[in-house]
Amino acid sequence: MYLIAIAWLYVVVLMAVVEAASPHGSLLGAIFTLLLYGALPLGLLLFIAGTPARRRMRHRAEADAQQAPPPPPPSAP
C-alpha cells in the first residue's frame, strides 16, 4: 500500500512542478495542487486503510492487559 502512496506523491509532485514552471501557473497554484491533490487525499486514504490495523493493535493490547498478572505491590522500606 505504501508503494501506491509513494507513486501518487510522485505524480502529484510532478504536477506541482509543472504548475509552478508553467508560464500561466504560479507557485501558489503549485502549493494548492500539492496539498489538495496530494497531502489531504493521501492522508485520508492512509487513515482509512490503517483503521483495521489500529483496531487489531488496540484489541491485542486490551487482551494482553487482561491476561497479564497484576504488578507486585511495592515493598515497604
N, CA, C, O and CB atoms as a CASP TS submission, in Angstrom:
PFRMAT TS
TARGET T0000
AUTHOR 0000-0000-0000
METHOD Language model
MODEL 1
PARENT N/A
ATOM      1  N   MET     1       0.823  -1.179   0.000  1.00  0.00           N
ATOM      2  CA  MET     1       0.000   0.000   0.000  1.00  0.00           C
ATOM      3  C   MET     1       0.873   1.251   0.000  1.00  0.00           C
ATOM      4  O   MET     1       0.514   2.268  -0.593  1.00  0.00           O
ATOM      5  CB  MET     1      -0.940  -0.006   1.200  1.00  0.00           C
ATOM      6  N   TYR     2       2.031   1.167   0.675  1.00  0.00           N
ATOM      7  CA  TYR     2       2.907   2.331   0.690  1.00  0.00           C
ATOM      8  C   TYR     2       3.497   2.611  -0.684  1.00  0.00           C
ATOM      9  O   TYR     2       3.826   3.755  -1.000  1.00  0.00           O
ATOM     10  CB  TYR     2       4.019   2.133   1.699  1.00  0.00           C
ATOM     11  N   LEU     3       3.631   1.582  -1.494  1.00  0.00           N
ATOM     12  CA  LEU     3       4.130   1.784  -2.849  1.00  0.00           C
ATOM     13  C   LEU     3       3.168   2.654  -3.656  1.00  0.00           C
ATOM     14  O   LEU     3       3.595   3.528  -4.410  1.00  0.00           O
ATOM     15  CB  LEU     3       4.341   0.435  -3.549  1.00  0.00           C
ATOM     16  N   ILE     4       1.886   2.410  -3.493  1.00  0.00           N
ATOM     17  CA  ILE     4       0.874   3.218  -4.181  1.00  0.00           C
ATOM     18  C   ILE     4       0.914   4.651  -3.677  1.00  0.00           C
ATOM     19  O   ILE     4       0.792   5.588  -4.465  1.00  0.00           O
ATOM     20  CB  ILE     4      -0.535   2.620  -3.980  1.00  0.00           C
ATOM     21  N   ALA     5       1.085   4.831  -2.374  1.00  0.00           N
ATOM     22  CA  ALA     5       1.152   6.174  -1.800  1.00  0.00           C
ATOM     23  C   ALA     5       2.379   6.925  -2.324  1.00  0.00           C
ATOM     24  O   ALA     5       2.290   8.105  -2.661  1.00  0.00           O
ATOM     25  CB  ALA     5       1.188   6.101  -0.260  1.00  0.00           C
ATOM     26  N   ILE     6       3.504   6.248  -2.390  1.00  0.00           N
ATOM     27  CA  ILE     6       4.718   6.886  -2.902  1.00  0.00           C
ATOM     28  C   ILE     6       4.559   7.256  -4.376  1.00  0.00           C
ATOM     29  O   ILE     6       4.977   8.333  -4.800  1.00  0.00           O
ATOM     30  CB  ILE     6       5.932   5.958  -2.717  1.00  0.00           C
ATOM     31  N   ALA     7       3.957   6.364  -5.147  1.00  0.00           N
ATOM     32  CA  ALA     7       3.745   6.648  -6.573  1.00  0.00           C
ATOM     33  C   ALA     7       2.792   7.829  -6.751  1.00  0.00           C
ATOM     34  O   ALA     7       3.013   8.680  -7.613  1.00  0.00           O
ATOM     35  CB  ALA     7       3.186   5.400  -7.299  1.00  0.00           C
ATOM     36  N   TRP     8       1.742   7.885  -5.945  1.00  0.00           N
ATOM     37  CA  TRP     8       0.792   9.000  -6.059  1.00  0.00           C
ATOM     38  C   TRP     8       1.474  10.314  -5.680  1.00  0.00           C
ATOM     39  O   TRP     8       1.256  11.334  -6.335  1.00  0.00           O
ATOM     40  CB  TRP     8      -0.451   8.760  -5.157  1.00  0.00           C
ATOM     41  N   LEU     9       2.290  10.300  -4.641  1.00  0.00           N
ATOM     42  CA  LEU     9       3.007  11.520  -4.274  1.00  0.00           C
ATOM     43  C   LEU     9       3.973  11.953  -5.376  1.00  0.00           C
ATOM     44  O   LEU     9       4.159  13.147  -5.612  1.00  0.00           O
ATOM     45  CB  LEU     9       3.768  11.312  -2.962  1.00  0.00           C
ATOM     46  N   TYR    10       4.587  10.979  -6.049  1.00  0.00           N
ATOM     47  CA  TYR    10       5.475  11.299  -7.160  1.00  0.00           C
ATOM     48  C   TYR    10       4.703  12.025  -8.273  1.00  0.00           C
ATOM     49  O   TYR    10       5.165  13.035  -8.804  1.00  0.00           O
ATOM     50  CB  TYR    10       6.134  10.013  -7.710  1.00  0.00           C
ATOM     51  N   VAL    11       3.544  11.503  -8.608  1.00  0.00           N
ATOM     52  CA  VAL    11       2.721  12.123  -9.655  1.00  0.00           C
ATOM     53  C   VAL    11       2.294  13.524  -9.230  1.00  0.00           C
ATOM     54  O   VAL    11       2.340  14.451 -10.038  1.00  0.00           O
ATOM     55  CB  VAL    11       1.477  11.254  -9.961  1.00  0.00           C
ATOM     56  N   VAL    12       1.884  13.690  -7.991  1.00  0.00           N
ATOM     57  CA  VAL    12       1.415  14.996  -7.526  1.00  0.00           C
ATOM     58  C   VAL    12       2.561  16.003  -7.472  1.00  0.00           C
ATOM     59  O   VAL    12       2.376  17.171  -7.812  1.00  0.00           O
ATOM     60  CB  VAL    12       0.760  14.868  -6.142  1.00  0.00           C
ATOM     61  N   VAL    13       3.728  15.564  -7.053  1.00  0.00           N
ATOM     62  CA  VAL    13       4.876  16.480  -7.038  1.00  0.00           C
ATOM     63  C   VAL    13       5.208  16.923  -8.460  1.00  0.00           C
ATOM     64  O   VAL    13       5.514  18.094  -8.687  1.00  0.00           O
ATOM     65  CB  VAL    13       6.112  15.808  -6.380  1.00  0.00           C
ATOM     66  N   LEU    14       5.150  16.008  -9.409  1.00  0.00           N
ATOM     67  CA  LEU    14       5.393  16.406 -10.803  1.00  0.00           C
ATOM     68  C   LEU    14       4.320  17.372 -11.296  1.00  0.00           C
ATOM     69  O   LEU    14       4.627  18.311 -12.031  1.00  0.00           O
ATOM     70  CB  LEU    14       5.441  15.169 -11.715  1.00  0.00           C
ATOM     71  N   MET    15       3.072  17.156 -10.904  1.00  0.00           N
ATOM     72  CA  MET    15       2.004  18.094 -11.273  1.00  0.00           C
ATOM     73  C   MET    15       2.278  19.471 -10.685  1.00  0.00           C
ATOM     74  O   MET    15       2.065  20.486 -11.349  1.00  0.00           O
ATOM     75  CB  MET    15       0.631  17.575 -10.793  1.00  0.00           C
ATOM     76  N   ALA    16       2.750  19.510  -9.441  1.00  0.00           N
ATOM     77  CA  ALA    16       3.048  20.792  -8.804  1.00  0.00           C
ATOM     78  C   ALA    16       4.227  21.488  -9.482  1.00  0.00           C
ATOM     79  O   ALA    16       4.221  22.707  -9.649  1.00  0.00           O
ATOM     80  CB  ALA    16       3.346  20.588  -7.315  1.00  0.00           C
ATOM     81  N   VAL    17       5.228  20.716  -9.869  1.00  0.00           N
ATOM     82  CA  VAL    17       6.384  21.310 -10.562  1.00  0.00           C
ATOM     83  C   VAL    17       5.952  21.900 -11.897  1.00  0.00           C
ATOM     84  O   VAL    17       6.373  22.998 -12.262  1.00  0.00           O
ATOM     85  CB  VAL    17       7.498  20.254 -10.782  1.00  0.00           C
ATOM     86  N   VAL    18       5.116  21.174 -12.618  1.00  0.00           N
ATOM     87  CA  VAL    18       4.627  21.693 -13.904  1.00  0.00           C
ATOM     88  C   VAL    18       3.786  22.944 -13.686  1.00  0.00           C
ATOM     89  O   VAL    18       3.882  23.898 -14.458  1.00  0.00           O
ATOM     90  CB  VAL    18       3.802  20.619 -14.651  1.00  0.00           C
ATOM     91  N   GLU    19       2.973  22.947 -12.652  1.00  0.00           N
ATOM     92  CA  GLU    19       2.157  24.127 -12.343  1.00  0.00           C
ATOM     93  C   GLU    19       3.041  25.333 -12.036  1.00  0.00           C
ATOM     94  O   GLU    19       2.759  26.443 -12.488  1.00  0.00           O
ATOM     95  CB  GLU    19       1.223  23.841 -11.153  1.00  0.00           C
ATOM     96  N   ALA    20       4.107  25.117 -11.267  1.00  0.00           N
ATOM     97  CA  ALA    20       4.996  26.226 -10.899  1.00  0.00           C
ATOM     98  C   ALA    20       5.822  26.699 -12.086  1.00  0.00           C
ATOM     99  O   ALA    20       6.111  27.890 -12.202  1.00  0.00           O
ATOM    100  CB  ALA    20       5.924  25.806  -9.759  1.00  0.00           C
ATOM    101  N   ALA    21       6.209  25.774 -12.978  1.00  0.00           N
ATOM    102  CA  ALA    21       7.068  26.141 -14.105  1.00  0.00           C
ATOM    103  C   ALA    21       6.295  26.657 -15.307  1.00  0.00           C
ATOM    104  O   ALA    21       6.888  27.225 -16.224  1.00  0.00           O
ATOM    105  CB  ALA    21       7.893  24.962 -14.518  1.00  0.00           C
ATOM    106  N   SER    22       4.995  26.470 -15.317  1.00  0.00           N
ATOM    107  CA  SER    22       4.182  26.896 -16.446  1.00  0.00           C
ATOM    108  C   SER    22       4.124  28.423 -16.512  1.00  0.00           C
ATOM    109  O   SER    22       4.100  29.085 -15.474  1.00  0.00           O
ATOM    110  CB  SER    22       2.764  26.304 -16.342  1.00  0.00           C
ATOM    111  N   PRO    23       4.100  28.985 -17.719  1.00  0.00           N
ATOM    112  CA  PRO    23       4.012  30.441 -17.829  1.00  0.00           C
ATOM    113  C   PRO    23       2.701  30.998 -17.263  1.00  0.00           C
ATOM    114  O   PRO    23       2.654  32.143 -16.812  1.00  0.00           O
ATOM    115  CB  PRO    23       4.154  30.854 -19.281  1.00  0.00           C
ATOM    116  N   HIS    24       1.653  30.198 -17.286  1.00  0.00           N
ATOM    117  CA  HIS    24       0.361  30.650 -16.761  1.00  0.00           C
ATOM    118  C   HIS    24       0.127  30.151 -15.335  1.00  0.00           C
ATOM    119  O   HIS    24      -0.902  30.458 -14.733  1.00  0.00           O
ATOM    120  CB  HIS    24      -0.774  30.177 -17.670  1.00  0.00           C
ATOM    121  N   GLY    25       1.052  29.402 -14.806  1.00  0.00           N
ATOM    122  CA  GLY    25       0.916  28.862 -13.457  1.00  0.00           C
ATOM    123  C   GLY    25       1.560  29.767 -12.422  1.00  0.00           C
ATOM    124  O   GLY    25       2.148  30.797 -12.751  1.00  0.00           O
ATOM    125  N   SER    26       1.438  29.368 -11.181  1.00  0.00           N
ATOM    126  CA  SER    26       2.032  30.153 -10.111  1.00  0.00           C
ATOM    127  C   SER    26       2.516  29.219  -9.010  1.00  0.00           C
ATOM    128  O   SER    26       2.158  28.042  -8.972  1.00  0.00           O
ATOM    129  CB  SER    26       1.022  31.183  -9.554  1.00  0.00           C
ATOM    130  N   LEU    27       3.323  29.755  -8.130  1.00  0.00           N
ATOM    131  CA  LEU    27       3.816  28.983  -7.001  1.00  0.00           C
ATOM    132  C   LEU    27       2.676  28.668  -6.036  1.00  0.00           C
ATOM    133  O   LEU    27       2.637  27.586  -5.452  1.00  0.00           O
ATOM    134  CB  LEU    27       4.938  29.743  -6.279  1.00  0.00           C
ATOM    135  N   LEU    28       1.761  29.599  -5.870  1.00  0.00           N
ATOM    136  CA  LEU    28       0.607  29.361  -5.008  1.00  0.00           C
ATOM    137  C   LEU    28      -0.261  28.235  -5.571  1.00  0.00           C
ATOM    138  O   LEU    28      -0.765  27.399  -4.821  1.00  0.00           O
ATOM    139  CB  LEU    28      -0.223  30.650  -4.852  1.00  0.00           C
ATOM    140  N   GLY    29      -0.430  28.216  -6.878  1.00  0.00           N
ATOM    141  CA  GLY    29      -1.174  27.123  -7.509  1.00  0.00           C
ATOM    142  C   GLY    29      -0.486  25.788  -7.317  1.00  0.00           C
ATOM    143  O   GLY    29      -1.149  24.767  -7.132  1.00  0.00           O
ATOM    144  N   ALA    30       0.837  25.785  -7.360  1.00  0.00           N
ATOM    145  CA  ALA    30       1.594  24.554  -7.139  1.00  0.00           C
ATOM    146  C   ALA    30       1.429  24.064  -5.706  1.00  0.00           C
ATOM    147  O   ALA    30       1.318  22.862  -5.468  1.00  0.00           O
ATOM    148  CB  ALA    30       3.078  24.773  -7.454  1.00  0.00           C
ATOM    149  N   ILE    31       1.412  24.988  -4.754  1.00  0.00           N
ATOM    150  CA  ILE    31       1.227  24.601  -3.351  1.00  0.00           C
ATOM    151  C   ILE    31      -0.168  24.027  -3.141  1.00  0.00           C
ATOM    152  O   ILE    31      -0.328  23.012  -2.462  1.00  0.00           O
ATOM    153  CB  ILE    31       1.453  25.810  -2.415  1.00  0.00           C
ATOM    154  N   PHE    32      -1.166  24.664  -3.714  1.00  0.00           N
ATOM    155  CA  PHE    32      -2.532  24.141  -3.596  1.00  0.00           C
ATOM    156  C   PHE    32      -2.674  22.786  -4.297  1.00  0.00           C
ATOM    157  O   PHE    32      -3.384  21.904  -3.815  1.00  0.00           O
ATOM    158  CB  PHE    32      -3.537  25.145  -4.186  1.00  0.00           C
ATOM    159  N   THR    33      -2.006  22.629  -5.418  1.00  0.00           N
ATOM    160  CA  THR    33      -2.022  21.334  -6.094  1.00  0.00           C
ATOM    161  C   THR    33      -1.414  20.265  -5.201  1.00  0.00           C
ATOM    162  O   THR    33      -1.960  19.170  -5.067  1.00  0.00           O
ATOM    163  CB  THR    33      -1.265  21.408  -7.430  1.00  0.00           C
ATOM    164  N   LEU    34      -0.294  20.584  -4.601  1.00  0.00           N
ATOM    165  CA  LEU    34       0.375  19.627  -3.717  1.00  0.00           C
ATOM    166  C   LEU    34      -0.494  19.271  -2.519  1.00  0.00           C
ATOM    167  O   LEU    34      -0.561  18.105  -2.129  1.00  0.00           O
ATOM    168  CB  LEU    34       1.709  20.190  -3.239  1.00  0.00           C
ATOM    169  N   LEU    35      -1.154  20.250  -1.936  1.00  0.00           N
ATOM    170  CA  LEU    35      -1.988  19.990  -0.764  1.00  0.00           C
ATOM    171  C   LEU    35      -3.313  19.317  -1.125  1.00  0.00           C
ATOM    172  O   LEU    35      -3.695  18.322  -0.510  1.00  0.00           O
ATOM    173  CB  LEU    35      -2.259  21.286  -0.029  1.00  0.00           C
ATOM    174  N   LEU    36      -4.004  19.856  -2.112  1.00  0.00           N
ATOM    175  CA  LEU    36      -5.364  19.383  -2.392  1.00  0.00           C
ATOM    176  C   LEU    36      -5.401  18.100  -3.217  1.00  0.00           C
ATOM    177  O   LEU    36      -6.363  17.338  -3.118  1.00  0.00           O
ATOM    178  CB  LEU    36      -6.134  20.455  -3.110  1.00  0.00           C
ATOM    179  N   TYR    37      -4.375  17.846  -4.029  1.00  0.00           N
ATOM    180  CA  TYR    37      -4.333  16.595  -4.789  1.00  0.00           C
ATOM    181  C   TYR    37      -3.472  15.542  -4.110  1.00  0.00           C
ATOM    182  O   TYR    37      -3.630  14.349  -4.372  1.00  0.00           O
ATOM    183  CB  TYR    37      -3.813  16.852  -6.189  1.00  0.00           C
ATOM    184  N   GLY    38      -2.560  15.971  -3.239  1.00  0.00           N
ATOM    185  CA  GLY    38      -1.618  15.027  -2.669  1.00  0.00           C
ATOM    186  C   GLY    38      -1.798  14.762  -1.193  1.00  0.00           C
ATOM    187  O   GLY    38      -2.200  13.666  -0.801  1.00  0.00           O
ATOM    188  N   ALA    39      -1.507  15.751  -0.373  1.00  0.00           N
ATOM    189  CA  ALA    39      -1.420  15.518   1.071  1.00  0.00           C
ATOM    190  C   ALA    39      -2.766  15.168   1.699  1.00  0.00           C
ATOM    191  O   ALA    39      -2.859  14.193   2.444  1.00  0.00           O
ATOM    192  CB  ALA    39      -0.852  16.739   1.752  1.00  0.00           C
ATOM    193  N   LEU    40      -3.795  15.935   1.416  1.00  0.00           N
ATOM    194  CA  LEU    40      -5.085  15.683   2.056  1.00  0.00           C
ATOM    195  C   LEU    40      -5.719  14.360   1.629  1.00  0.00           C
ATOM    196  O   LEU    40      -6.096  13.574   2.498  1.00  0.00           O
ATOM    197  CB  LEU    40      -6.031  16.811   1.750  1.00  0.00           C
ATOM    198  N   PRO    41      -5.854  14.079   0.332  1.00  0.00           N
ATOM    199  CA  PRO    41      -6.453  12.786  -0.038  1.00  0.00           C
ATOM    200  C   PRO    41      -5.606  11.587   0.396  1.00  0.00           C
ATOM    201  O   PRO    41      -6.145  10.558   0.803  1.00  0.00           O
ATOM    202  CB  PRO    41      -6.666  12.732  -1.541  1.00  0.00           C
ATOM    203  N   LEU    42      -4.302  11.721   0.309  1.00  0.00           N
ATOM    204  CA  LEU    42      -3.434  10.612   0.696  1.00  0.00           C
ATOM    205  C   LEU    42      -3.480  10.374   2.204  1.00  0.00           C
ATOM    206  O   LEU    42      -3.481   9.228   2.653  1.00  0.00           O
ATOM    207  CB  LEU    42      -1.995  10.882   0.251  1.00  0.00           C
ATOM    208  N   GLY    43      -3.516  11.441   2.976  1.00  0.00           N
ATOM    209  CA  GLY    43      -3.649  11.300   4.421  1.00  0.00           C
ATOM    210  C   GLY    43      -4.960  10.631   4.802  1.00  0.00           C
ATOM    211  O   GLY    43      -4.987   9.769   5.680  1.00  0.00           O
ATOM    212  N   LEU    44      -6.040  11.022   4.150  1.00  0.00           N
ATOM    213  CA  LEU    44      -7.339  10.410   4.405  1.00  0.00           C
ATOM    214  C   LEU    44      -7.339   8.939   4.006  1.00  0.00           C
ATOM    215  O   LEU    44      -7.864   8.099   4.738  1.00  0.00           O
ATOM    216  CB  LEU    44      -8.438  11.160   3.653  1.00  0.00           C
ATOM    217  N   LEU    45      -6.767   8.626   2.873  1.00  0.00           N
ATOM    218  CA  LEU    45      -6.697   7.235   2.412  1.00  0.00           C
ATOM    219  C   LEU    45      -5.887   6.373   3.370  1.00  0.00           C
ATOM    220  O   LEU    45      -6.314   5.273   3.719  1.00  0.00           O
ATOM    221  CB  LEU    45      -6.088   7.168   1.011  1.00  0.00           C
ATOM    222  N   LEU    46      -4.729   6.855   3.800  1.00  0.00           N
ATOM    223  CA  LEU    46      -3.899   6.078   4.711  1.00  0.00           C
ATOM    224  C   LEU    46      -4.563   5.931   6.078  1.00  0.00           C
ATOM    225  O   LEU    46      -4.408   4.900   6.733  1.00  0.00           O
ATOM    226  CB  LEU    46      -2.528   6.730   4.861  1.00  0.00           C
ATOM    227  N   PHE    47      -5.295   6.947   6.512  1.00  0.00           N
ATOM    228  CA  PHE    47      -6.007   6.853   7.780  1.00  0.00           C
ATOM    229  C   PHE    47      -7.108   5.797   7.703  1.00  0.00           C
ATOM    230  O   PHE    47      -7.243   4.972   8.606  1.00  0.00           O
ATOM    231  CB  PHE    47      -6.602   8.217   8.165  1.00  0.00           C
ATOM    232  N   ILE    48      -7.891   5.821   6.631  1.00  0.00           N
ATOM    233  CA  ILE    48      -8.981   4.850   6.481  1.00  0.00           C
ATOM    234  C   ILE    48      -8.428   3.446   6.288  1.00  0.00           C
ATOM    235  O   ILE    48      -8.950   2.492   6.865  1.00  0.00           O
ATOM    236  CB  ILE    48      -9.886   5.228   5.295  1.00  0.00           C
ATOM    237  N   ALA    49      -7.389   3.310   5.491  1.00  0.00           N
ATOM    238  CA  ALA    49      -6.819   1.991   5.233  1.00  0.00           C
ATOM    239  C   ALA    49      -6.102   1.431   6.468  1.00  0.00           C
ATOM    240  O   ALA    49      -5.981   0.214   6.607  1.00  0.00           O
ATOM    241  CB  ALA    49      -5.849   2.064   4.054  1.00  0.00           C
ATOM    242  N   GLY    50      -5.633   2.292   7.352  1.00  0.00           N
ATOM    243  CA  GLY    50      -4.939   1.831   8.544  1.00  0.00           C
ATOM    244  C   GLY    50      -5.858   1.533   9.716  1.00  0.00           C
ATOM    245  O   GLY    50      -5.392   1.070  10.757  1.00  0.00           O
ATOM    246  N   THR    51      -7.155   1.787   9.574  1.00  0.00           N
ATOM    247  CA  THR    51      -8.096   1.568  10.667  1.00  0.00           C
ATOM    248  C   THR    51      -8.130   0.116  11.136  1.00  0.00           C
ATOM    249  O   THR    51      -8.084  -0.109  12.345  1.00  0.00           O
ATOM    250  CB  THR    51      -9.477   1.993  10.243  1.00  0.00           C
ATOM    251  N   PRO    52      -8.208  -0.883  10.257  1.00  0.00           N
ATOM    252  CA  PRO    52      -8.214  -2.268  10.756  1.00  0.00           C
ATOM    253  C   PRO    52      -6.954  -2.625  11.547  1.00  0.00           C
ATOM    254  O   PRO    52      -7.043  -3.342  12.544  1.00  0.00           O
ATOM    255  CB  PRO    52      -8.362  -3.230   9.593  1.00  0.00           C
ATOM    256  N   ALA    53      -5.812  -2.150  11.132  1.00  0.00           N
ATOM    257  CA  ALA    53      -4.571  -2.447  11.853  1.00  0.00           C
ATOM    258  C   ALA    53      -4.576  -1.791  13.226  1.00  0.00           C
ATOM    259  O   ALA    53      -4.151  -2.405  14.204  1.00  0.00           O
ATOM    260  CB  ALA    53      -3.351  -1.976  11.047  1.00  0.00           C
ATOM    261  N   ARG    54      -5.055  -0.544  13.311  1.00  0.00           N
ATOM    262  CA  ARG    54      -5.133   0.117  14.619  1.00  0.00           C
ATOM    263  C   ARG    54      -6.111  -0.613  15.531  1.00  0.00           C
ATOM    264  O   ARG    54      -5.861  -0.743  16.730  1.00  0.00           O
ATOM    265  CB  ARG    54      -5.556   1.592  14.459  1.00  0.00           C
ATOM    266  N   ARG    55      -7.223  -1.093  14.974  1.00  0.00           N
ATOM    267  CA  ARG    55      -8.215  -1.823  15.763  1.00  0.00           C
ATOM    268  C   ARG    55      -7.621  -3.134  16.286  1.00  0.00           C
ATOM    269  O   ARG    55      -7.828  -3.492  17.446  1.00  0.00           O
ATOM    270  CB  ARG    55      -9.480  -2.104  14.918  1.00  0.00           C
ATOM    271  N   ARG    56      -6.883  -3.849  15.429  1.00  0.00           N
ATOM    272  CA  ARG    56      -6.245  -5.096  15.864  1.00  0.00           C
ATOM    273  C   ARG    56      -5.242  -4.838  16.977  1.00  0.00           C
ATOM    274  O   ARG    56      -5.198  -5.587  17.953  1.00  0.00           O
ATOM    275  CB  ARG    56      -5.550  -5.783  14.685  1.00  0.00           C
ATOM    276  N   MET    57      -4.432  -3.782  16.846  1.00  0.00           N
ATOM    277  CA  MET    57      -3.446  -3.468  17.887  1.00  0.00           C
ATOM    278  C   MET    57      -4.130  -3.103  19.197  1.00  0.00           C
ATOM    279  O   MET    57      -3.667  -3.493  20.269  1.00  0.00           O
ATOM    280  CB  MET    57      -2.535  -2.320  17.435  1.00  0.00           C
ATOM    281  N   ARG    58      -5.232  -2.353  19.119  1.00  0.00           N
ATOM    282  CA  ARG    58      -5.942  -1.978  20.336  1.00  0.00           C
ATOM    283  C   ARG    58      -6.525  -3.200  21.027  1.00  0.00           C
ATOM    284  O   ARG    58      -6.420  -3.333  22.247  1.00  0.00           O
ATOM    285  CB  ARG    58      -7.048  -0.977  20.021  1.00  0.00           C
ATOM    286  N   HIS    59      -7.148  -4.108  20.247  1.00  0.00           N
ATOM    287  CA  HIS    59      -7.708  -5.326  20.830  1.00  0.00           C
ATOM    288  C   HIS    59      -6.606  -6.211  21.417  1.00  0.00           C
ATOM    289  O   HIS    59      -6.785  -6.800  22.483  1.00  0.00           O
ATOM    290  CB  HIS    59      -8.507  -6.107  19.773  1.00  0.00           C
ATOM    291  N   ARG    60      -5.482  -6.305  20.734  1.00  0.00           N
ATOM    292  CA  ARG    60      -4.364  -7.106  21.232  1.00  0.00           C
ATOM    293  C   ARG    60      -3.825  -6.521  22.537  1.00  0.00           C
ATOM    294  O   ARG    60      -3.503  -7.265  23.463  1.00  0.00           O
ATOM    295  CB  ARG    60      -3.241  -7.185  20.177  1.00  0.00           C
ATOM    296  N   ALA    61      -3.724  -5.197  22.613  1.00  0.00           N
ATOM    297  CA  ALA    61      -3.229  -4.564  23.838  1.00  0.00           C
ATOM    298  C   ALA    61      -4.213  -4.779  24.985  1.00  0.00           C
ATOM    299  O   ALA    61      -3.798  -5.017  26.119  1.00  0.00           O
ATOM    300  CB  ALA    61      -2.993  -3.056  23.612  1.00  0.00           C
ATOM    301  N   GLU    62      -5.518  -4.696  24.698  1.00  0.00           N
ATOM    302  CA  GLU    62      -6.519  -4.934  25.739  1.00  0.00           C
ATOM    303  C   GLU    62      -6.465  -6.384  26.218  1.00  0.00           C
ATOM    304  O   GLU    62      -6.579  -6.649  27.415  1.00  0.00           O
ATOM    305  CB  GLU    62      -7.931  -4.597  25.219  1.00  0.00           C
ATOM    306  N   ALA    63      -6.292  -7.317  25.288  1.00  0.00           N
ATOM    307  CA  ALA    63      -6.218  -8.729  25.659  1.00  0.00           C
ATOM    308  C   ALA    63      -4.955  -9.005  26.482  1.00  0.00           C
ATOM    309  O   ALA    63      -5.001  -9.768  27.447  1.00  0.00           O
ATOM    310  CB  ALA    63      -6.242  -9.620  24.398  1.00  0.00           C
ATOM    311  N   ASP    64      -3.849  -8.401  26.113  1.00  0.00           N
ATOM    312  CA  ASP    64      -2.611  -8.572  26.873  1.00  0.00           C
ATOM    313  C   ASP    64      -2.743  -7.978  28.273  1.00  0.00           C
ATOM    314  O   ASP    64      -2.222  -8.532  29.241  1.00  0.00           O
ATOM    315  CB  ASP    64      -1.434  -7.921  26.132  1.00  0.00           C
ATOM    316  N   ALA    65      -3.441  -6.848  28.374  1.00  0.00           N
ATOM    317  CA  ALA    65      -3.617  -6.221  29.683  1.00  0.00           C
ATOM    318  C   ALA    65      -4.497  -7.074  30.585  1.00  0.00           C
ATOM    319  O   ALA    65      -4.282  -7.110  31.796  1.00  0.00           O
ATOM    320  CB  ALA    65      -4.220  -4.825  29.531  1.00  0.00           C
ATOM    321  N   GLN    66      -5.476  -7.756  30.021  1.00  0.00           N
ATOM    322  CA  GLN    66      -6.345  -8.612  30.831  1.00  0.00           C
ATOM    323  C   GLN    66      -5.634  -9.896  31.241  1.00  0.00           C
ATOM    324  O   GLN    66      -5.889 -10.410  32.330  1.00  0.00           O
ATOM    325  CB  GLN    66      -7.624  -8.947  30.064  1.00  0.00           C
ATOM    326  N   GLN    67      -4.761 -10.422  30.409  1.00  0.00           N
ATOM    327  CA  GLN    67      -4.087 -11.677  30.708  1.00  0.00           C
ATOM    328  C   GLN    67      -2.860 -11.497  31.585  1.00  0.00           C
ATOM    329  O   GLN    67      -2.440 -12.441  32.256  1.00  0.00           O
ATOM    330  CB  GLN    67      -3.694 -12.356  29.435  1.00  0.00           C
ATOM    331  N   ALA    68      -2.293 -10.336  31.593  1.00  0.00           N
ATOM    332  CA  ALA    68      -1.061 -10.097  32.360  1.00  0.00           C
ATOM    333  C   ALA    68      -1.391 -10.083  33.852  1.00  0.00           C
ATOM    334  O   ALA    68      -2.402  -9.512  34.261  1.00  0.00           O
ATOM    335  CB  ALA    68      -0.385  -8.750  31.933  1.00  0.00           C
ATOM    336  N   PRO    69      -0.538 -10.710  34.664  1.00  0.00           N
ATOM    337  CA  PRO    69      -0.774 -10.665  36.120  1.00  0.00           C
ATOM    338  C   PRO    69      -0.538  -9.257  36.638  1.00  0.00           C
ATOM    339  O   PRO    69       0.271  -8.513  36.082  1.00  0.00           O
ATOM    340  CB  PRO    69       0.146 -11.672  36.866  1.00  0.00           C
ATOM    341  N   PRO    70      -1.238  -8.893  37.693  1.00  0.00           N
ATOM    342  CA  PRO    70      -1.020  -7.536  38.235  1.00  0.00           C
ATOM    343  C   PRO    70       0.395  -7.390  38.758  1.00  0.00           C
ATOM    344  O   PRO    70       0.981  -8.367  39.225  1.00  0.00           O
ATOM    345  CB  PRO    70      -2.028  -7.225  39.360  1.00  0.00           C
ATOM    346  N   PRO    71       0.955  -6.199  38.691  1.00  0.00           N
ATOM    347  CA  PRO    71       2.327  -5.996  39.183  1.00  0.00           C
ATOM    348  C   PRO    71       2.371  -6.203  40.695  1.00  0.00           C
ATOM    349  O   PRO    71       1.386  -5.937  41.384  1.00  0.00           O
ATOM    350  CB  PRO    71       2.844  -4.572  38.816  1.00  0.00           C
ATOM    351  N   PRO    72       3.500  -6.675  41.212  1.00  0.00           N
ATOM    352  CA  PRO    72       3.607  -6.879  42.674  1.00  0.00           C
ATOM    353  C   PRO    72       3.555  -5.534  43.385  1.00  0.00           C
ATOM    354  O   PRO    72       3.997  -4.521  42.843  1.00  0.00           O
ATOM    355  CB  PRO    72       4.927  -7.633  43.042  1.00  0.00           C
ATOM    356  N   PRO    73       3.009  -5.527  44.610  1.00  0.00           N
ATOM    357  CA  PRO    73       2.960  -4.263  45.350  1.00  0.00           C
ATOM    358  C   PRO    73       4.363  -3.832  45.744  1.00  0.00           C
ATOM    359  O   PRO    73       5.234  -4.675  45.957  1.00  0.00           O
ATOM    360  CB  PRO    73       2.070  -4.394  46.602  1.00  0.00           C
ATOM    361  N   PRO    74       4.588  -2.546  45.842  1.00  0.00           N
ATOM    362  CA  PRO    74       5.930  -2.070  46.206  1.00  0.00           C
ATOM    363  C   PRO    74       6.227  -2.480  47.648  1.00  0.00           C
ATOM    364  O   PRO    74       5.348  -2.461  48.510  1.00  0.00           O
ATOM    365  CB  PRO    74       6.044  -0.512  46.036  1.00  0.00           C
ATOM    366  N   SER    75       7.453  -2.841  47.881  1.00  0.00           N
ATOM    367  CA  SER    75       7.855  -3.247  49.238  1.00  0.00           C
ATOM    368  C   SER    75       8.090  -2.021  50.110  1.00  0.00           C
ATOM    369  O   SER    75       8.617  -1.003  49.660  1.00  0.00           O
ATOM    370  CB  SER    75       9.131  -4.122  49.196  1.00  0.00           C
ATOM    371  N   ALA    76       7.691  -2.147  51.352  1.00  0.00           N
ATOM    372  CA  ALA    76       7.859  -1.043  52.295  1.00  0.00           C
ATOM    373  C   ALA    76       9.291  -1.028  52.809  1.00  0.00           C
ATOM    374  O   ALA    76       9.862  -2.095  53.037  1.00  0.00           O
ATOM    375  CB  ALA    76       6.858  -1.160  53.473  1.00  0.00           C
ATOM    376  N   PRO    77       9.887   0.138  52.996  1.00  0.00           N
ATOM    377  CA  PRO    77      11.281   0.210  53.486  1.00  0.00           C
ATOM    378  C   PRO    77      11.410  -0.110  54.946  1.00  0.00           C
ATOM    379  O   PRO    77      12.515  -0.088  55.488  1.00  0.00           O
ATOM    380  CB  PRO    77      11.850   1.574  53.240  1.00  0.00           C
TER
END
